[in-house]
Amino acid sequence: MNLKNKVALVTGSSRGIGSATALAFAREGCHLVINYYQEKSQAVAVANQIKKLGNENREELDKK
């Protein structure tokens, strides 16, 4: 799957299946909008995991 330099909004990406999906997309080079409803700390944790991948991904937090 070629997602390099594509942008994705993964709803519910601060936890569970959404988090796993966001991380999988990030591993493929996708830029992400990390969406959360209440738990900003979980969204920040996902953003930090994406940063640790070491590629040039960019992530943004989006509160619903």
All heavy atoms as TSV, in Angstrom:
chain	resi	resn	atom	element	x	y	z
A	1	MET	N	N	0.852	-1.162	0.000
A	1	MET	CA	C	0.000	0.000	0.000
A	1	MET	C	C	0.904	1.234	0.000
A	1	MET	O	O	1.763	1.362	0.851
A	1	MET	CB	C	-0.882	-0.080	1.247
A	1	MET	CG	C	-1.705	1.093	1.519
A	1	MET	SD	S	-2.961	0.899	2.833
A	1	MET	CE	C	-2.339	-0.296	3.947
A	2	ASN	N	N	0.731	2.117	-0.946
A	2	ASN	CA	C	1.561	3.311	-1.038
A	2	ASN	C	C	0.798	4.512	-0.472
A	2	ASN	O	O	-0.050	5.091	-1.139
A	2	ASN	CB	C	1.972	3.581	-2.493
A	2	ASN	CG	C	2.911	4.753	-2.605
A	2	ASN	OD1	O	3.382	5.299	-1.613
A	2	ASN	ND2	N	3.188	5.144	-3.825
A	3	LEU	N	N	1.127	4.870	0.769
A	3	LEU	CA	C	0.478	6.012	1.413
A	3	LEU	C	C	1.445	7.163	1.650
A	3	LEU	O	O	1.079	8.137	2.303
A	3	LEU	CB	C	-0.128	5.577	2.755
A	3	LEU	CG	C	-1.227	4.524	2.673
A	3	LEU	CD1	C	-1.667	4.115	4.074
A	3	LEU	CD2	C	-2.405	5.029	1.873
A	4	LYS	N	N	2.650	7.057	1.115
A	4	LYS	CA	C	3.650	8.101	1.342
A	4	LYS	C	C	3.119	9.447	0.886
A	4	LYS	O	O	2.617	9.593	-0.222
A	4	LYS	CB	C	4.943	7.760	0.619
A	4	LYS	CG	C	6.065	8.719	0.960
A	4	LYS	CD	C	7.401	8.151	0.544
A	4	LYS	CE	C	8.521	9.093	0.839
A	4	LYS	NZ	N	8.788	9.269	2.244
A	5	ASN	N	N	3.196	10.420	1.801
A	5	ASN	CA	C	2.771	11.803	1.589
A	5	ASN	C	C	1.270	11.973	1.375
A	5	ASN	O	O	0.836	13.037	0.959
A	5	ASN	CB	C	3.558	12.448	0.450
A	5	ASN	CG	C	5.022	12.564	0.789
A	5	ASN	OD1	O	5.385	12.877	1.921
A	5	ASN	ND2	N	5.877	12.282	-0.169
A	6	LYS	N	N	0.482	10.951	1.665
A	6	LYS	CA	C	-0.973	11.092	1.679
A	6	LYS	C	C	-1.370	11.587	3.062
A	6	LYS	O	O	-0.606	11.498	4.018
A	6	LYS	CB	C	-1.665	9.754	1.398
A	6	LYS	CG	C	-1.275	9.114	0.099
A	6	LYS	CD	C	-1.856	9.858	-1.060
A	6	LYS	CE	C	-1.500	9.100	-2.345
A	6	LYS	NZ	N	-1.913	9.775	-3.516
A	7	VAL	N	N	-2.568	12.117	3.193
A	7	VAL	CA	C	-3.075	12.593	4.477
A	7	VAL	C	C	-4.316	11.799	4.838
A	7	VAL	O	O	-5.178	11.582	3.986
A	7	VAL	CB	C	-3.426	14.103	4.415
A	7	VAL	CG1	C	-3.995	14.582	5.747
A	7	VAL	CG2	C	-2.202	14.917	4.030
A	8	ALA	N	N	-4.395	11.357	6.101
A	8	ALA	CA	C	-5.549	10.580	6.550
A	8	ALA	C	C	-6.078	11.141	7.855
A	8	ALA	O	O	-5.313	11.553	8.729
A	8	ALA	CB	C	-5.166	9.122	6.744
A	9	LEU	N	N	-7.383	11.147	7.975
A	9	LEU	CA	C	-8.065	11.436	9.236
A	9	LEU	C	C	-8.643	10.106	9.696
A	9	LEU	O	O	-9.507	9.534	9.030
A	9	LEU	CB	C	-9.188	12.456	9.049
A	9	LEU	CG	C	-10.187	12.576	10.198
A	9	LEU	CD1	C	-9.503	13.040	11.469
A	9	LEU	CD2	C	-11.297	13.530	9.816
A	10	VAL	N	N	-8.130	9.594	10.798
A	10	VAL	CA	C	-8.606	8.327	11.343
A	10	VAL	C	C	-9.438	8.662	12.567
A	10	VAL	O	O	-8.908	9.099	13.592
A	10	VAL	CB	C	-7.429	7.392	11.708
A	10	VAL	CG1	C	-7.947	6.081	12.276
A	10	VAL	CG2	C	-6.547	7.146	10.496
A	11	THR	N	N	-10.747	8.485	12.463
A	11	THR	CA	C	-11.611	8.801	13.602
A	11	THR	C	C	-11.358	7.801	14.727
A	11	THR	O	O	-11.104	6.625	14.491
A	11	THR	CB	C	-13.100	8.789	13.207
A	11	THR	OG1	O	-13.426	7.496	12.714
A	11	THR	CG2	C	-13.389	9.834	12.149
A	12	GLY	N	N	-11.390	8.297	15.949
A	12	GLY	CA	C	-11.134	7.444	17.101
A	12	GLY	C	C	-9.705	6.949	17.172
A	12	GLY	O	O	-9.428	5.899	17.736
A	13	SER	N	N	-8.777	7.716	16.636
A	13	SER	CA	C	-7.397	7.240	16.536
A	13	SER	C	C	-6.606	7.369	17.834
A	13	SER	O	O	-5.437	7.021	17.872
A	13	SER	CB	C	-6.663	7.956	15.396
A	13	SER	OG	O	-6.755	9.343	15.537
A	14	SER	N	N	-7.248	7.805	18.897
A	14	SER	CA	C	-6.529	7.897	20.166
A	14	SER	C	C	-6.522	6.580	20.918
A	14	SER	O	O	-5.803	6.425	21.899
A	14	SER	CB	C	-7.129	8.994	21.047
A	14	SER	OG	O	-8.453	8.656	21.430
A	15	ARG	N	N	-7.313	5.582	20.450
A	15	ARG	CA	C	-7.337	4.302	21.176
A	15	ARG	C	C	-7.857	3.174	20.280
A	15	ARG	O	O	-8.430	3.428	19.218
A	15	ARG	CB	C	-8.192	4.399	22.430
A	15	ARG	CG	C	-9.622	4.765	22.158
A	15	ARG	CD	C	-10.351	5.114	23.452
A	15	ARG	NE	N	-11.736	5.416	23.143
A	15	ARG	CZ	C	-12.757	4.748	23.624
A	15	ARG	NH1	N	-12.567	3.757	24.470
A	15	ARG	NH2	N	-13.972	5.080	23.297
A	16	GLY	N	N	-7.647	1.956	20.738
A	16	GLY	CA	C	-8.209	0.773	20.093
A	16	GLY	C	C	-7.845	0.584	18.634
A	16	GLY	O	O	-6.702	0.793	18.215
A	17	ILE	N	N	-8.844	0.184	17.862
A	17	ILE	CA	C	-8.650	-0.083	16.433
A	17	ILE	C	C	-8.214	1.179	15.693
A	17	ILE	O	O	-7.375	1.119	14.792
A	17	ILE	CB	C	-9.939	-0.649	15.806
A	17	ILE	CG1	C	-10.228	-2.036	16.394
A	17	ILE	CG2	C	-9.836	-0.727	14.289
A	17	ILE	CD1	C	-11.583	-2.589	16.026
A	18	GLY	N	N	-8.749	2.331	16.083
A	18	GLY	CA	C	-8.349	3.590	15.446
A	18	GLY	C	C	-6.872	3.883	15.632
A	18	GLY	O	O	-6.189	4.308	14.699
A	19	SER	N	N	-6.362	3.633	16.827
A	19	SER	CA	C	-4.941	3.822	17.113
A	19	SER	C	C	-4.094	2.881	16.270
A	19	SER	O	O	-3.093	3.295	15.674
A	19	SER	CB	C	-4.678	3.586	18.601
A	19	SER	OG	O	-3.307	3.606	18.879
A	20	ALA	N	N	-4.493	1.611	16.221
A	20	ALA	CA	C	-3.753	0.629	15.418
A	20	ALA	C	C	-3.755	1.013	13.943
A	20	ALA	O	O	-2.738	0.872	13.254
A	20	ALA	CB	C	-4.357	-0.761	15.611
A	21	THR	N	N	-4.887	1.513	13.465
A	21	THR	CA	C	-4.986	1.933	12.065
A	21	THR	C	C	-4.074	3.127	11.796
A	21	THR	O	O	-3.346	3.166	10.795
A	21	THR	CB	C	-6.440	2.277	11.711
A	21	THR	OG1	O	-7.255	1.129	11.952
A	21	THR	CG2	C	-6.575	2.715	10.266
A	22	ALA	N	N	-4.101	4.112	12.689
A	22	ALA	CA	C	-3.257	5.295	12.529
A	22	ALA	C	C	-1.782	4.910	12.496
A	22	ALA	O	O	-1.015	5.400	11.659
A	22	ALA	CB	C	-3.526	6.295	13.652
A	23	LEU	N	N	-1.374	4.019	13.386
A	23	LEU	CA	C	0.024	3.585	13.411
A	23	LEU	C	C	0.402	2.811	12.149
A	23	LEU	O	O	1.503	2.982	11.615
A	23	LEU	CB	C	0.290	2.744	14.661
A	23	LEU	CG	C	0.283	3.551	15.964
A	23	LEU	CD1	C	0.246	2.615	17.168
A	23	LEU	CD2	C	1.480	4.482	16.037
A	24	ALA	N	N	-0.512	1.990	11.661
A	24	ALA	CA	C	-0.240	1.255	10.417
A	24	ALA	C	C	-0.082	2.219	9.248
A	24	ALA	O	O	0.828	2.057	8.419
A	24	ALA	CB	C	-1.369	0.262	10.142
A	25	PHE	N	N	-0.943	3.219	9.166
A	25	PHE	CA	C	-0.831	4.220	8.106
A	25	PHE	C	C	0.486	4.989	8.232
A	25	PHE	O	O	1.143	5.276	7.237
A	25	PHE	CB	C	-2.007	5.185	8.142
A	25	PHE	CG	C	-3.294	4.655	7.567
A	25	PHE	CD1	C	-3.482	3.311	7.292
A	25	PHE	CD2	C	-4.338	5.522	7.310
A	25	PHE	CE1	C	-4.674	2.835	6.766
A	25	PHE	CE2	C	-5.535	5.067	6.771
A	25	PHE	CZ	C	-5.700	3.721	6.498
A	26	ALA	N	N	0.862	5.331	9.460
A	26	ALA	CA	C	2.108	6.068	9.680
A	26	ALA	C	C	3.310	5.255	9.224
A	26	ALA	O	O	4.243	5.799	8.634
A	26	ALA	CB	C	2.240	6.432	11.152
A	27	ARG	N	N	3.289	3.957	9.476
A	27	ARG	CA	C	4.394	3.094	9.041
A	27	ARG	C	C	4.534	3.096	7.519
A	27	ARG	O	O	5.609	2.843	6.991
A	27	ARG	CB	C	4.187	1.669	9.542
A	27	ARG	CG	C	4.445	1.513	11.010
A	27	ARG	CD	C	4.334	0.053	11.450
A	27	ARG	NE	N	4.219	0.003	12.889
A	27	ARG	CZ	C	3.078	-0.163	13.557
A	27	ARG	NH1	N	1.941	-0.322	12.911
A	27	ARG	NH2	N	3.074	-0.176	14.864
A	28	GLU	N	N	3.445	3.390	6.829
A	28	GLU	CA	C	3.456	3.442	5.364
A	28	GLU	C	C	3.771	4.842	4.837
A	28	GLU	O	O	3.702	5.094	3.634
A	28	GLU	CB	C	2.106	2.978	4.810
A	28	GLU	CG	C	1.790	1.537	5.107
A	28	GLU	CD	C	2.766	0.573	4.454
A	28	GLU	OE1	O	3.194	0.826	3.312
A	28	GLU	OE2	O	3.103	-0.442	5.090
A	29	GLY	N	N	4.082	5.794	5.739
A	29	GLY	CA	C	4.487	7.134	5.326
A	29	GLY	C	C	3.370	8.158	5.245
A	29	GLY	O	O	3.561	9.255	4.728
A	30	CYS	N	N	2.211	7.829	5.758
A	30	CYS	CA	C	1.052	8.715	5.696
A	30	CYS	C	C	1.136	9.797	6.776
A	30	CYS	O	O	1.584	9.549	7.893
A	30	CYS	CB	C	-0.206	7.865	5.907
A	30	CYS	SG	S	-1.733	8.734	5.588
A	31	HIS	N	N	0.712	11.007	6.455
A	31	HIS	CA	C	0.541	12.076	7.437
A	31	HIS	C	C	-0.840	11.892	8.058
A	31	HIS	O	O	-1.786	11.511	7.367
A	31	HIS	CB	C	0.621	13.451	6.770
A	31	HIS	CG	C	1.902	13.693	6.059
A	31	HIS	ND1	N	3.096	13.908	6.717
A	31	HIS	CD2	C	2.193	13.745	4.744
A	31	HIS	CE1	C	4.054	14.089	5.836
A	31	HIS	NE2	N	3.532	13.994	4.621
A	32	LEU	N	N	-0.979	12.174	9.353
A	32	LEU	CA	C	-2.214	11.840	10.055
A	32	LEU	C	C	-2.805	12.999	10.836
A	32	LEU	O	O	-2.081	13.827	11.378
A	32	LEU	CB	C	-1.961	10.699	11.036
A	32	LEU	CG	C	-1.630	9.391	10.356
A	32	LEU	CD1	C	-0.821	8.516	11.264
A	32	LEU	CD2	C	-2.900	8.713	9.923
A	33	VAL	N	N	-4.121	12.997	10.905
A	33	VAL	CA	C	-4.853	13.810	11.860
A	33	VAL	C	C	-5.366	12.821	12.904
A	33	VAL	O	O	-6.116	11.904	12.573
A	33	VAL	CB	C	-6.038	14.559	11.210
A	33	VAL	CG1	C	-6.812	15.336	12.257
A	33	VAL	CG2	C	-5.544	15.478	10.102
A	34	ILE	N	N	-4.910	12.973	14.138
A	34	ILE	CA	C	-5.303	12.069	15.211
A	34	ILE	C	C	-6.525	12.666	15.891
A	34	ILE	O	O	-6.466	13.745	16.461
A	34	ILE	CB	C	-4.149	11.867	16.202
A	34	ILE	CG1	C	-2.971	11.251	15.464
A	34	ILE	CG2	C	-4.580	11.009	17.384
A	34	ILE	CD1	C	-1.701	11.239	16.245
A	35	ASN	N	N	-7.614	11.949	15.823
A	35	ASN	CA	C	-8.901	12.431	16.309
A	35	ASN	C	C	-9.210	11.818	17.670
A	35	ASN	O	O	-8.989	10.638	17.883
A	35	ASN	CB	C	-9.968	12.049	15.271
A	35	ASN	CG	C	-11.343	12.467	15.682
A	35	ASN	OD1	O	-12.081	11.652	16.205
A	35	ASN	ND2	N	-11.688	13.710	15.443
A	36	TYR	N	N	-9.709	12.656	18.596
A	36	TYR	CA	C	-10.106	12.155	19.910
A	36	TYR	C	C	-11.315	12.941	20.405
A	36	TYR	O	O	-11.603	14.027	19.922
A	36	TYR	CB	C	-8.949	12.260	20.907
A	36	TYR	CG	C	-8.580	13.675	21.290
A	36	TYR	CD1	C	-9.055	14.236	22.470
A	36	TYR	CD2	C	-7.772	14.452	20.485
A	36	TYR	CE1	C	-8.723	15.529	22.824
A	36	TYR	CE2	C	-7.433	15.741	20.816
A	36	TYR	CZ	C	-7.910	16.280	22.001
A	36	TYR	OH	O	-7.594	17.567	22.341
A	37	TYR	N	N	-12.010	12.352	21.385
A	37	TYR	CA	C	-13.205	12.999	21.933
A	37	TYR	C	C	-12.929	13.586	23.310
A	37	TYR	O	O	-13.210	14.745	23.548
A	37	TYR	CB	C	-14.361	11.998	21.988
A	37	TYR	CG	C	-15.636	12.598	22.526
A	37	TYR	CD1	C	-16.302	13.586	21.810
A	37	TYR	CD2	C	-16.171	12.180	23.723
A	37	TYR	CE1	C	-17.467	14.150	22.298
A	37	TYR	CE2	C	-17.339	12.729	24.210
A	37	TYR	CZ	C	-17.981	13.716	23.495
A	37	TYR	OH	O	-19.131	14.268	23.986
A	38	GLN	N	N	-12.374	12.785	24.212
A	38	GLN	CA	C	-12.151	13.258	25.577
A	38	GLN	C	C	-10.712	13.119	26.052
A	38	GLN	O	O	-10.239	13.963	26.790
A	38	GLN	CB	C	-13.042	12.482	26.558
A	38	GLN	CG	C	-14.503	12.778	26.375
A	38	GLN	CD	C	-15.364	11.968	27.336
A	38	GLN	OE1	O	-14.988	10.862	27.718
A	38	GLN	NE2	N	-16.485	12.513	27.709
A	39	GLU	N	N	-10.055	12.078	25.688
A	39	GLU	CA	C	-8.751	11.744	26.271
A	39	GLU	C	C	-7.586	12.279	25.446
A	39	GLU	O	O	-6.988	11.567	24.650
A	39	GLU	CB	C	-8.627	10.234	26.457
A	39	GLU	CG	C	-9.628	9.650	27.421
A	39	GLU	CD	C	-9.450	10.164	28.841
A	39	GLU	OE1	O	-8.313	10.455	29.255
A	39	GLU	OE2	O	-10.485	10.292	29.536
A	40	LYS	N	N	-7.263	13.538	25.682
A	40	LYS	CA	C	-6.152	14.143	24.943
A	40	LYS	C	C	-4.845	13.403	25.222
A	40	LYS	O	O	-4.030	13.229	24.324
A	40	LYS	CB	C	-6.000	15.613	25.302
A	40	LYS	CG	C	-4.902	16.298	24.517
A	40	LYS	CD	C	-4.817	17.769	24.797
A	40	LYS	CE	C	-3.722	18.396	23.939
A	40	LYS	NZ	N	-3.638	19.838	24.130
A	41	SER	N	N	-4.674	12.921	26.443
A	41	SER	CA	C	-3.425	12.231	26.788
A	41	SER	C	C	-3.226	10.988	25.927
A	41	SER	O	O	-2.093	10.673	25.536
A	41	SER	CB	C	-3.399	11.859	28.271
A	41	SER	OG	O	-4.455	10.966	28.585
A	42	GLN	N	N	-4.288	10.272	25.612
A	42	GLN	CA	C	-4.175	9.105	24.746
A	42	GLN	C	C	-3.820	9.516	23.323
A	42	GLN	O	O	-3.028	8.857	22.656
A	42	GLN	CB	C	-5.467	8.295	24.753
A	42	GLN	CG	C	-5.714	7.570	26.059
A	42	GLN	CD	C	-7.041	6.836	26.051
A	42	GLN	OE1	O	-8.044	7.346	25.564
A	42	GLN	NE2	N	-7.037	5.635	26.595
A	43	ALA	N	N	-4.400	10.614	22.860
A	43	ALA	CA	C	-4.086	11.114	21.515
A	43	ALA	C	C	-2.628	11.547	21.432
A	43	ALA	O	O	-1.939	11.264	20.448
A	43	ALA	CB	C	-5.016	12.267	21.154
A	44	VAL	N	N	-2.140	12.199	22.470
A	44	VAL	CA	C	-0.741	12.621	22.509
A	44	VAL	C	C	0.171	11.396	22.521
A	44	VAL	O	O	1.219	11.382	21.858
A	44	VAL	CB	C	-0.477	13.535	23.726
A	44	VAL	CG1	C	1.008	13.778	23.936
A	44	VAL	CG2	C	-1.221	14.854	23.551
A	45	ALA	N	N	-0.220	10.341	23.237
A	45	ALA	CA	C	0.576	9.116	23.275
A	45	ALA	C	C	0.693	8.495	21.883
A	45	ALA	O	O	1.771	8.036	21.491
A	45	ALA	CB	C	-0.029	8.118	24.259
A	46	VAL	N	N	-0.401	8.491	21.128
A	46	VAL	CA	C	-0.362	7.961	19.759
A	46	VAL	C	C	0.550	8.836	18.899
A	46	VAL	O	O	1.364	8.325	18.124
A	46	VAL	CB	C	-1.780	7.871	19.154
A	46	VAL	CG1	C	-1.726	7.516	17.671
A	46	VAL	CG2	C	-2.610	6.847	19.906
A	47	ALA	N	N	0.434	10.162	19.042
A	47	ALA	CA	C	1.297	11.073	18.284
A	47	ALA	C	C	2.769	10.809	18.601
A	47	ALA	O	O	3.609	10.794	17.704
A	47	ALA	CB	C	0.934	12.525	18.590
A	48	ASN	N	N	3.066	10.553	19.867
A	48	ASN	CA	C	4.452	10.269	20.250
A	48	ASN	C	C	4.931	8.948	19.654
A	48	ASN	O	O	6.091	8.838	19.251
A	48	ASN	CB	C	4.589	10.262	21.768
A	48	ASN	CG	C	4.492	11.657	22.349
A	48	ASN	OD1	O	4.755	12.647	21.672
A	48	ASN	ND2	N	4.098	11.745	23.601
A	49	GLN	N	N	4.065	7.955	19.596
A	49	GLN	CA	C	4.433	6.679	18.968
A	49	GLN	C	C	4.743	6.884	17.491
A	49	GLN	O	O	5.685	6.279	16.957
A	49	GLN	CB	C	3.313	5.658	19.123
A	49	GLN	CG	C	3.170	5.127	20.520
A	49	GLN	CD	C	2.032	4.130	20.624
A	49	GLN	OE1	O	1.019	4.248	19.938
A	49	GLN	NE2	N	2.196	3.146	21.483
A	50	ILE	N	N	3.971	7.724	16.845
A	50	ILE	CA	C	4.208	8.010	15.426
A	50	ILE	C	C	5.561	8.692	15.251
A	50	ILE	O	O	6.334	8.347	14.359
A	50	ILE	CB	C	3.065	8.861	14.842
A	50	ILE	CG1	C	1.786	8.009	14.763
A	50	ILE	CG2	C	3.440	9.424	13.478
A	50	ILE	CD1	C	0.539	8.802	14.459
A	51	LYS	N	N	5.873	9.628	16.129
A	51	LYS	CA	C	7.159	10.323	16.046
A	51	LYS	C	C	8.327	9.359	16.225
A	51	LYS	O	O	9.375	9.514	15.605
A	51	LYS	CB	C	7.232	11.431	17.095
A	51	LYS	CG	C	6.343	12.602	16.782
A	51	LYS	CD	C	6.380	13.633	17.889
A	51	LYS	CE	C	5.394	14.744	17.603
A	51	LYS	NZ	N	5.312	15.718	18.690
A	52	LYS	N	N	8.144	8.338	17.074
A	52	LYS	CA	C	9.204	7.365	17.332
A	52	LYS	C	C	9.493	6.467	16.133
A	52	LYS	O	O	10.506	5.787	16.099
A	52	LYS	CB	C	8.848	6.501	18.539
A	52	LYS	CG	C	8.956	7.223	19.850
A	52	LYS	CD	C	8.588	6.305	21.001
A	52	LYS	CE	C	8.615	7.062	22.307
A	52	LYS	NZ	N	8.213	6.191	23.432
A	53	LEU	N	N	8.604	6.457	15.152
A	53	LEU	CA	C	8.829	5.626	13.973
A	53	LEU	C	C	10.043	6.097	13.179
A	53	LEU	O	O	10.580	5.354	12.368
A	53	LEU	CB	C	7.587	5.602	13.079
A	53	LEU	CG	C	6.380	4.888	13.676
A	53	LEU	CD1	C	5.173	5.034	12.759
A	53	LEU	CD2	C	6.692	3.426	13.916
A	54	GLY	N	N	10.433	7.354	13.393
A	54	GLY	CA	C	11.665	7.840	12.807
A	54	GLY	C	C	11.575	8.291	11.363
A	54	GLY	O	O	12.563	8.646	10.771
A	55	ASN	N	N	10.383	8.271	10.768
A	55	ASN	CA	C	10.287	8.793	9.408
A	55	ASN	C	C	9.789	10.231	9.459
A	55	ASN	O	O	9.717	10.834	10.524
A	55	ASN	CB	C	9.401	7.892	8.535
A	55	ASN	CG	C	8.049	7.640	9.145
A	55	ASN	OD1	O	7.625	8.356	10.037
A	55	ASN	ND2	N	7.365	6.622	8.680
A	56	GLU	N	N	9.444	10.780	8.347
A	56	GLU	CA	C	9.092	12.192	8.283
A	56	GLU	C	C	7.582	12.413	8.360
A	56	GLU	O	O	7.060	13.360	7.790
A	56	GLU	CB	C	9.656	12.807	7.004
A	56	GLU	CG	C	11.163	12.744	6.957
A	56	GLU	CD	C	11.724	13.304	5.672
A	56	GLU	OE1	O	10.989	13.922	4.897
A	56	GLU	OE2	O	12.920	13.109	5.444
A	57	ASN	N	N	6.897	11.549	9.089
A	57	ASN	CA	C	5.453	11.714	9.247
A	57	ASN	C	C	5.145	12.990	10.006
A	57	ASN	O	O	5.931	13.450	10.812
A	57	ASN	CB	C	4.860	10.552	10.041
A	57	ASN	CG	C	4.956	9.254	9.293
A	57	ASN	OD1	O	5.077	9.256	8.091
A	57	ASN	ND2	N	4.905	8.167	10.015
A	58	ARG	N	N	3.994	13.497	9.736
A	58	ARG	CA	C	3.506	14.659	10.457
A	58	ARG	C	C	2.145	14.284	11.001
A	58	ARG	O	O	1.351	13.667	10.327
A	58	ARG	CB	C	3.379	15.843	9.499
A	58	ARG	CG	C	3.166	17.154	10.200
A	58	ARG	CD	C	3.136	18.230	9.181
A	58	ARG	NE	N	2.162	17.913	8.153
A	58	ARG	CZ	C	1.524	18.810	7.417
A	58	ARG	NH1	N	1.771	20.059	7.571
A	58	ARG	NH2	N	0.650	18.425	6.509
A	59	GLU	N	N	1.895	14.635	12.236
A	59	GLU	CA	C	0.597	14.337	12.826
A	59	GLU	C	C	0.034	15.596	13.453
A	59	GLU	O	O	0.751	16.488	13.849
A	59	GLU	CB	C	0.697	13.207	13.855
A	59	GLU	CG	C	1.272	13.614	15.195
A	59	GLU	CD	C	2.705	14.043	15.162
A	59	GLU	OE1	O	3.509	13.471	14.426
A	59	GLU	OE2	O	3.026	14.991	15.882
A	60	GLU	N	N	-1.264	15.675	13.489
A	60	GLU	CA	C	-1.948	16.792	14.124
A	60	GLU	C	C	-3.040	16.212	15.002
A	60	GLU	O	O	-3.635	15.197	14.666
A	60	GLU	CB	C	-2.554	17.721	13.082
A	60	GLU	CG	C	-1.529	18.382	12.209
A	60	GLU	CD	C	-2.153	19.332	11.194
A	60	GLU	OE1	O	-3.272	19.783	11.408
A	60	GLU	OE2	O	-1.475	19.612	10.209
A	61	LEU	N	N	-3.310	16.876	16.118
A	61	LEU	CA	C	-4.378	16.455	17.011
A	61	LEU	C	C	-5.648	17.227	16.664
A	61	LEU	O	O	-5.604	18.422	16.409
A	61	LEU	CB	C	-4.008	16.711	18.472
A	61	LEU	CG	C	-2.793	15.961	18.993
A	61	LEU	CD1	C	-2.522	16.366	20.434
A	61	LEU	CD2	C	-2.980	14.469	18.887
A	62	ASP	N	N	-6.772	16.551	16.688
A	62	ASP	CA	C	-8.050	17.156	16.380
A	62	ASP	C	C	-9.073	16.698	17.397
A	62	ASP	O	O	-9.390	15.511	17.467
A	62	ASP	CB	C	-8.514	16.754	14.961
A	62	ASP	CG	C	-9.891	17.274	14.640
A	62	ASP	OD1	O	-10.138	18.468	14.887
A	62	ASP	OD2	O	-10.700	16.501	14.137
A	63	LYS	N	N	-9.571	17.635	18.215
A	63	LYS	CA	C	-10.600	17.286	19.190
A	63	LYS	C	C	-11.951	17.387	18.540
A	63	LYS	O	O	-12.283	18.397	17.931
A	63	LYS	CB	C	-10.549	18.185	20.410
A	63	LYS	CG	C	-11.554	17.772	21.458
A	63	LYS	CD	C	-11.435	18.563	22.718
A	63	LYS	CE	C	-12.452	18.024	23.723
A	63	LYS	NZ	N	-12.439	18.784	24.930
A	64	LYS	N	N	-12.717	16.325	18.660
A	64	LYS	CA	C	-14.052	16.296	18.067
A	64	LYS	C	C	-15.006	17.128	18.881
A	64	LYS	O	O	-15.017	17.141	20.055
A	64	LYS	CB	C	-14.537	14.849	17.976
A	64	LYS	CG	C	-15.880	14.760	17.346
A	64	LYS	CD	C	-16.276	13.321	17.177
A	64	LYS	CE	C	-17.644	13.296	16.529
A	64	LYS	NZ	N	-18.130	11.992	16.291
